[in-house]
């Protein structure tokens, strides 16, 4: 069945994939195309509408990106966002100039007033905050357009020609900072473009499987499966698409949480593919013995991981494709260029050069995390894998402070399992972005029964966050903390004191190392 399609025409803005994601969220199939795509090709896709994205340029500059003006004669509605709005205004006879300081240059959160008789704002409040980021001003609005929203500084925050279905907004409805932004996009899709909402994650699954089959043909595919959400969903999708042509190598470095390795194995054993679990605990612990410096731990684990994976790959022989569970936020992060390295995350960015393969497959490359989870559910993966909180590649090695031993890791595993059990029992798991226990390197004196103890201090960490770049410490109720503390000290030998980490990020990071 052919789906209705929305085309997001890309002018180089930073939120373009986010726009696409919002459209998908509204149940409409969507593709992002470069603004240079020939008009004939765009026409052939029979879109129900276009969204023109923002972009870093000013429309009045000589080399600024443009579109063939015939696009406005296609009889298809257009929503222009920021640069896209100004581009449309200029193409249809308006005039755009650099804003003067005191007129309409706006950045950040801006109180905005809407004309709710305009289809774009139908059913929404008459005012609210929008997220602005524009230095240009529409001095003259094109003929046929009316003003549909304004702010204190700017009379034409939104413009509309409802007869032709052309709308332009100077703010970013796709970002969360814009109140009701998603509802505005939904209005454009349903009220203006007549969308029927004929697209679901099930359709995405089918489209993705067909695309993988076409790309891979009869080729062999190799995937490093970590058991995290992304690689698990990637494995399931590939298994569904190419079955036995897929080999998944799960390097069990012995730094996973309690029972995690067995859970991963149990989840993937039934799938029609080759699943190899490599028990490499002894190798990793040997390499890490006596190492206390966090970055050094990460480096050793990263290198050892590659070595183990390489050995397994050699046994398989030549593979045609190397699969990676890269998701869209990884694409942005690894493209960040010269941003300072705070912690070297070994499992994002960069193509491995150590395995012979012809091509890379990254079937999740355009999805956001919650879409990946949704796809995992669609594929029938168990909830404990799909809903799993982020877990660092170096695992518990960076949650045992200082030098590592198997005993310390086992102690941490037992304590961490109790912590997670009680958070789940209290129903707090969904609100908290990430929570885990850290075995500190500090020992202190306590009394246990009639005797003196001299045991480790365990730290509990829990944060609320949406992007993991910033985070706040979670306000777990004291009663729950009390229960967790009592259980851990009673049930886990070697720990006699529990502390709760009440620092946000920044200035702290989420992990301790
Ligand atoms: P920080 O500690 O930098 O963590 O605030 C932010 C997020 O990244 C995870 N993290 C890692 N993930 N390899 C990873 O794959 C790593 O080396 C690593 N270090 C931190 C951390 O768990 C949190 O979700």
Boltz pocket constraint, residues with backbone or C-beta under 6 A from the ligand:
constraints:
  - pocket:
      binder: B
      contacts: [[A, 298], [A, 342], [A, 343], [A, 344], [A, 345], [A, 346], [A, 347], [A, 348], [A, 390], [A, 391], [A, 392], [A, 393], [A, 394], [A, 434], [A, 468], [A, 505], [A, 508], [A, 509], [A, 510], [A, 511], [A, 512]]
      max_distance: 6.0
